[in-house]
Amino acid sequence: MAAPCTRTTRYLFTKCGTSCFTITNASSRASRQVSRRPLCTSSIMYRKNLAAAGPEKFTMEFIENQVEEFNVGKRHLANMMGEDPENFTQEDIDKSIAYLFPSGLFEKKARPIMKHPEEIFPRQRAVQWGADKRPFHFLFYTGKQAYYTLLHDTQSKIINIEKQQDRLRAKGLFLKDAKKISLDTSRWLLKEELEELLVETISVEDYTQFIQLMERLLSLPYCAMEEQFVLSYRQQLEAQSRNQTIPTMEKDENGVAFTTAEGRRKSSNASVVLRDCGSGHITINGQNYLQFFNVLQDREQLMFPLQFMGMLGRFDIESSVNGGGRSSQAGALRLGISRALSSFVSERDVEMMRQAGLLTPDPRVRERKKPGQEGARRKFTWKKR
């Protein structure tokens, strides 16, 4: 018999028919107790029976116990911090953990955390067959029943929309310019996000086929009938764009629309007035931008927002800038032009500008020189003598 373990260890396997296999090892040699019951079949068949039981690592009872322990721990933590347990949010939990257990670890995954069990333990599929070993779903043997169910449901919805369109044509009520689904501020779920939603692994070809089928549904004139179904597989993006402050569009005495915006970069401050229906004339502190910026790179920074949106030559720009050097002045003017331009474009274009970094201030500044060394980071050459 093998040497006993130094600590109490219990191995418990699931039941197989009417027999089970349990071993208990005590820390003391004298008080060792080994109880065995005969296994119903061979070890190979036993492993197959265990595999047939499905994923049992995180059972429903286990998750419920973890949720109960989390709620109790959250109430204790709220009482420790002097807060109301009923209104103690996850943000309050994170602040309390950071206060009670300060950690200097750079890796965030190594720091102490306290989150809901549903966020920690991965989702798992339930057992897909009954006691008679027959699968519940008719697509079980495809190996990707959730994915093919999604394709089946999407095709069914396409057929229903086409039938509704045929009824409207028969009654003479069909409209080609029917209401469309607004997709300007959303995107399709990524392959990884779709896999997490389906709790299945799919290939790139499967994901491409799913996107093509959804695009086919959107091409139908009356696709708005399934708007809720389509949006359930898209990720909203407008939340970040709403945080952007868009300047108010005004009109002068001639009825020409214009906007005013400001931009900063390092120690440079810029003020920009963007006028619509212009000829592309740009002045900086009363000078033409070609004379103000002698370096091509600075002029490219200035024109990048207009070129990105395809609006070169549409606006007249009057701007003033002070402080800093030529590079910081070009960055301040670019930010001011981008902010003023956001008043003339749609929400989708504003989101594209934000993703391109045109509406994000650049917080980088020159790092100061340190005493005892040659520069901000550079050290003097060390000499032994």
N, C-alpha and C positions, 0 to 999 in steps of 0.2 A: 504494500500500500504506500502511496506517495506521502511525503512529509507533510505534516499538518500546517495550515496557514497560521500566521502570527496574529491575525485578527478574525473576528467572526465574519464569515461570509456565507451567504445563502443564495443558492442557485435554484430558481423555481421555474419549471417549464410548464407550458400550457397542457391541459388535459388532452389525451389522445385516446378516445374511446372511454374505457373505464379505468385506465391506469395512468399513473403519473410517476415522475422521477424527481426525488428531492434529496439533496445532500446538505448536511449542516456540519461545518467545521468549527470547533471551539478553539479558543486561544490556548488552552491547557492540554498537554498530552494526556493527562490522567482523565480529564473530563471530555473525552472525545466520544461523540455519538454519531454513528453513520446508519441511516435507515434507507433502505432501497426497496423498490418495488419493481417487478419485472416489466420491461417495456413491451408494448403490445406488438410491435413489428420491429423490423431491422432499423438501424440508424438512418439509412438512406430514405426509407419510407417515412420515418419520423420527421426528417427535415422537410420532406415534401408536404407533410401534413401541417407543419408549422408555417410553411410558405403559403399554404392554402387558407390560412386563417386571416391573411391580409395584413396591412400595416397596423401593428398594435403598439408601436412605440409611444404614441401620444393618443390614448383612448379618450373618450368623452368624459369618463369619470376622473381621469388624470387632469384634464384641462379644467374641469369644474373645481377640483381641489386646489389647483393653482390659482384660479380666479378668487376663490374664497380666501386663500392666504394673502393674495395681493390686496384685497379690500381691507382685511384686518391690518395689514402692515401700513396701508395708506392712512387709516384712521389713527394708528399710533404715531405715525410721522407727523400728521397734522396737529395732534395734541402736543407733541414735542415742540413744534414751531409756533404754537399758540394760534393756529388758524382753525377755520370752520371745516370739519371733516366732510360735510356735505358738499361744499363748494371748493374742495381741494382738487385742482386740475393737474394735468400731467406737467404743465409748465412749472407749477409750484413744487411738484415733486422733484423735478430736475434741479431747481434752484436750491431746494433743501439738501439734496444729495451733494451738490457742489459745495454747500456751506459746511455740512457735517463731515464730509470726507474729501477734503481738498487733495487733488492729485495733480502732480506735475508731469504725468505721462503724456507723451506727444500723440500716441495712438489712441483715438477716441474709443475704439472697441475694448481697450484694456482698462478703461475707467469704470468706476462703480456706476451701475445703472439700476433703475427700478421702473419697469414698464409693465403694461398689461400683458398677460400671457399670450393673448392672440397676436401681439406684435413680436414676441420672442420665438414661440414655437411655430415652425412652418406648417402650413396647411397640408392635410393629407386626405386622400380619397377614402371614403368609407368602403366597407366590404360590398362588393358588387354582385354577390350571389347569396342565395338563401340557404336554408338547411339542407335542401335537396341538391345543392351544388349546381343549380341552374342560374345563369346570370339574369339579372333584372332587366338589363337594357338590351334592345335588339341589335345594337351596334357594338356589343361587348367584344366580339372576336375580331373587330377591325384593329384593335390595339390602341386606338385614339378615339374613343367613343364620344368624349366631350367635344373634340374638334369637329368630327363629322356630324355630330348633332347640331353644332353651330352652322355648318354649311347647309345642312338639311333645312334648318329653320329659316336661314336667309333666302334660300331658293323658294321656300313656301311663301314667304312674304313678297317676293318678286312676282310670283304667280298671282297672288291675291291683288296686288296693285294693278297688274295687267288686266285682270278680270274687271276690276272697278273702272278702269279706263275704257274698256270695251262697252260697258253698260252706259257710261256717259256719252260715248260716241253714238250709240244707238238712239239715245234720247236727244242728241244734238246739244248737249251741255258741256262737251269737252273743251277745255281751255289749254292752249299750248303754253301760255305764260302763267301757269299755276304757281302757287306759293312754293318756294324752294326752302330747303333746310339751310340755316345759317351756319356755315363752317369756318367763318373767318377767324374766329378766336379759339380754335381747337385743332387738335392733330389726332391721327390714328394712334392707337396703342402700339407701343413697340413690341417686338417679338418676345422679349423677356417679360413684359407686362402681360401680354396675352397668355403666355405659358403659366404665369402665376394665377391668372384669373381662371384658366381652364384646369389647373392642377395637372397639366400634361406637358410633355416635351414634344415640340413640333420642329420641323425642319424649315429652312429658309424657303424652299419651294412651297410648303404648306402655308406659310405666312403670306407669300406673294399671291397664292391662289385666293386666300381669304380677302386680301385687299382688293384684288380684281373683282371679286364677287360683290363686295360692298360698293365699289365704284359703279358697277353695273346697276345696282339698286338706285344709286344717286342719279343716274342718267335718266331715269324715268320721270316724266312730267309731274306725276302725283306721288313722288317719293316722300312728301311731307306726311303721308299717312303713317309711316313708320319712323317718325322723327325720334321718338323716345328710344326705339331699338337701336338706331344708328348712333345716337349720342352716347349710349351706354358703352360703346367701344371706341370712344374718342376721349382724349384728355384735354380739359379746358386750359387755356393759356391766358385768358384775359385778366386773371387776378393780379398778375405782375404788371400788366400794362396799365391797369387802373391806378396804380401807385404813381404813375407819371403825371406831373402837373403840366397840362397843355395850355399854352397862352391863349388868351381870348382874341378872336379875330375881330378887327375893327375896320372901318371904312372912312376914307378921307372925304374932302369936299367934292371930289370928282367921282366918288363911288368906287374907288379902287380899294380892294381889300389889302390889309397889311397887318402884320403882327410884330411885336417887340419881345425880345428875349435876351437873357444874359448868360454868360458863360465864364467859367474860371478854369485856370490851369496854373499850378504852382502859385506865383505871386502876380499873375496877369489877370486882369479883369476886362471883359469885353461886353459891349452892348450892341445888339444887332437889330436892325429894322428891315423886315422882308416884305417887299411890295409885289403884288401879283400883277400879271399882264405887263411885264417889263421886257427889256431887251438883253438881259444878262449882264448889265453893267454893275460892277462891284467896286465900291470905294471904301478905303480904310483910312480914317483920320484925314479925310479930304483928298487922299491920293488914290490913284488907281492901284489895284492889288498887284499888278505886274511890277510897279515901281516900288511898292512898299515891301514886298517879299522878293528878294533877289534869288533865293534858293528855290529850285524846282520842287523839292520835297515839301516845303511849306505851302506852296501854292496847291499842290496835290491834296494836302490835308484840308485845305480850305474848300476845295471843290468836291471832295469825296461824298458828303451828304447829298448834294444835288445829283451827282453822277449815279449814286447808289439807287436813288428813287427815279432816275430817268427824267429829270426836270431841268437839265442844263439849258440855259437861255430863256427860261420862263420868268424868272424873278429879277428884280433890281434890289441890290443889297447895299444899305448904308450902315456902316459900323464904325465904332471907335474902340480902341484898345489902349491900355496903359499898363506899365509895370512889366517886369520880367524880361526875358530875351525873346528872340524870334521864334524859337520852337514852342515856348509856352504860350506866346501870343497866338500862334497858329492853332494850337490846341484849344485855347479859350474861344477863338472865333468859330472853330468847327463845332464845338458844343452849343454855342449860341445859335448858329445857323440850323443845327439839327432840331433844337427845341422850337425855334420859330417855324420850321418846316412841318412839324407835327400837327399844326393847326390846319394844314391844307390837304392832309391825307386821311385815309380811313383808319379804323382801329387795327385792322390786319397789318397795314403798312407801319403803323406805330410799333406793333409787336415785332415786325421784321427789323425795324431800326433799333429797337432795344436789344434784340438778340445779336445784332451786328456790333453793339457797343457804342452806337452813336449818341445815345441818350444817357450814358453812364459817365459821371465825372471821373476823371483820372486822379486818384489821390496820391500818386507818386510824387515825391519831392527829393531834392538833392540831399544826400546824407552828409552831415557835417563832419569835418575833420576832427580826429581825436588827438589829444595831447600824448606825446611820447611815441607817435608813429607817423609815417609819411603821409598818409591820407585817411580817408574814412575807414578803409579796410586794409590798405597796403601798409606793411611794416618795413622798418629799416632793415637793410641787409645785416645779418648778425655776423660779427667778426670775433674770433676768439681772442685776438690781440690787436 
